[in-house]
Amino acid sequence: MPARKRLEWSPRAGSDLLAIENFYADFSQVTAGRVIGEIRQSALRLETYPAIGRPGQFRGTRELVISSYPFTLVYRITGSRVRIGRVLHQHQKYPE
C-alpha cells in the first residue's frame, strides 16, 4: 500500500465547503450533511491514492470529480501533502 499523504484544505476550499453546506441547508440539514460528508470522504481517499484524479486545467493541479454530487475537488500533490485548493460546482467557471 502506498505511503499516506497528509490532507490539507486551503482557506478558499474551506469557504467553498461552507457555501455548499449553507446552500443545501436552506433545503434540508440532512441533505447538507450528506453532501458535505460525501465531499469529505472523497477527499480522504486522496490521502492514500492522490493520483486518482485527472490532470487539472492548470499546471500542477489535479481534479477529483465527485460522482454522487456535481462537485470537483481541485488539488495539488506536493511531497507528502495533498492540498485541496477549491471545491467547485461542475457548472461553475473554473477560477485559478
VOROFI-368980 format. One record per residue (C-alpha): residue number from 1; residue in one letter; y, z, x. Coordinates in nm, 2 decimals, m for minus. Example, Ala and Ser with C-alpha at 12.3 -4.5 7.8 and 13.67 -1.06 7.14 Angstrom:
residues 2
[r 1 'A' [m0.45 0.78 1.23]] [r 2 'S' [m0.11 0.71 1.37]] 
//
This chain:
residues 96
[r 1 'M' [0.00 0.00 0.00]] [r 2 'P' [0.35 m0.09 0.14]] [r 3 'A' [0.58 0.18 0.25]] [r 4 'R' [0.81 0.31 m0.03]] [r 5 'K' [1.18 0.23 m0.02]] [r 6 'R' [1.45 0.47 m0.13]] [r 7 'L' [1.61 0.36 m0.45]] [r 8 'E' [1.99 0.38 m0.48]] [r 9 'W' [2.22 0.29 m0.77]] [r 10 'S' [2.58 0.18 m0.69]] [r 11 'P' [2.86 0.33 m0.89]] [r 12 'R' [2.90 0.00 m1.06]] [r 13 'A' [2.54 m0.01 m1.16]] [r 14 'G' [2.57 0.34 m1.29]] [r 15 'S' [2.87 0.23 m1.50]] [r 16 'D' [2.66 m0.07 m1.63]] [r 17 'L' [2.39 0.17 m1.74]] [r 18 'L' [2.63 0.40 m1.92]] [r 19 'A' [2.79 0.10 m2.10]] [r 20 'I' [2.45 m0.03 m2.21]] [r 21 'E' [2.34 0.32 m2.33]] [r 22 'N' [2.67 0.36 m2.53]] [r 23 'F' [2.63 0.02 m2.68]] [r 24 'Y' [2.28 0.09 m2.81]] [r 25 'A' [2.36 0.45 m2.91]] [r 26 'D' [2.61 0.31 m3.16]] [r 27 'F' [2.30 0.18 m3.34]] [r 28 'S' [2.03 0.43 m3.25]] [r 29 'Q' [1.99 0.71 m2.99]] [r 30 'V' [1.62 0.63 m2.99]] [r 31 'T' [1.68 0.27 m2.91]] [r 32 'A' [1.93 0.36 m2.64]] [r 33 'G' [1.67 0.59 m2.48]] [r 34 'R' [1.41 0.32 m2.49]] [r 35 'V' [1.63 0.06 m2.33]] [r 36 'I' [1.76 0.28 m2.05]] [r 37 'G' [1.41 0.41 m1.99]] [r 38 'E' [1.27 0.06 m1.95]] [r 39 'I' [1.56 m0.03 m1.71]] [r 40 'R' [1.49 0.28 m1.50]] [r 41 'Q' [1.11 0.22 m1.50]] [r 42 'S' [1.17 m0.14 m1.38]] [r 43 'A' [1.40 m0.02 m1.11]] [r 44 'L' [1.14 0.24 m0.99]] [r 45 'R' [0.89 m0.04 m0.94]] [r 46 'L' [1.13 m0.17 m0.67]] [r 47 'E' [1.06 0.14 m0.45]] [r 48 'T' [0.70 0.01 m0.39]] [r 49 'Y' [0.74 m0.36 m0.45]] [r 50 'P' [1.10 m0.45 m0.36]] [r 51 'A' [1.03 m0.82 m0.32]] [r 52 'I' [0.91 m0.87 m0.68]] [r 53 'G' [1.25 m1.00 m0.79]] [r 54 'R' [1.35 m1.36 m0.74]] [r 55 'P' [1.62 m1.46 m0.49]] [r 56 'G' [1.96 m1.39 m0.63]] [r 57 'Q' [2.26 m1.61 m0.68]] [r 58 'F' [2.45 m1.46 m0.39]] [r 59 'R' [2.32 m1.45 m0.04]] [r 60 'G' [2.11 m1.14 0.04]] [r 61 'T' [2.06 m1.04 m0.33]] [r 62 'R' [1.75 m1.04 m0.54]] [r 63 'E' [1.72 m1.03 m0.92]] [r 64 'L' [1.46 m0.85 m1.13]] [r 65 'V' [1.45 m0.97 m1.49]] [r 66 'I' [1.35 m0.70 m1.73]] [r 67 'S' [1.12 m0.88 m1.97]] [r 68 'S' [1.14 m0.63 m2.26]] [r 69 'Y' [1.52 m0.65 m2.29]] [r 70 'P' [1.79 m0.90 m2.19]] [r 71 'F' [1.89 m0.74 m1.87]] [r 72 'T' [1.87 m0.82 m1.50]] [r 73 'L' [1.89 m0.58 m1.21]] [r 74 'V' [2.08 m0.73 m0.91]] [r 75 'Y' [1.98 m0.56 m0.59]] [r 76 'R' [1.97 m0.58 m0.21]] [r 77 'I' [1.69 m0.46 0.02]] [r 78 'T' [1.84 m0.30 0.33]] [r 79 'G' [1.60 m0.14 0.58]] [r 80 'S' [1.43 0.15 0.40]] [r 81 'R' [1.65 0.12 0.09]] [r 82 'V' [1.68 m0.08 m0.23]] [r 83 'R' [2.03 m0.06 m0.37]] [r 84 'I' [2.09 m0.17 m0.72]] [r 85 'G' [2.44 m0.33 m0.74]] [r 86 'R' [2.46 m0.43 m1.10]] [r 87 'V' [2.27 m0.42 m1.43]] [r 88 'L' [2.37 m0.74 m1.62]] [r 89 'H' [2.30 m0.87 m1.96]] [r 90 'Q' [2.14 m1.21 m1.92]] [r 91 'H' [2.42 m1.38 m2.11]] [r 92 'Q' [2.69 m1.21 m1.91]] [r 93 'K' [2.88 m1.42 m1.65]] [r 94 'Y' [2.74 m1.33 m1.31]] [r 95 'P' [3.02 m1.15 m1.10]] [r 96 'E' [2.97 m1.06 m0.74]] 
//
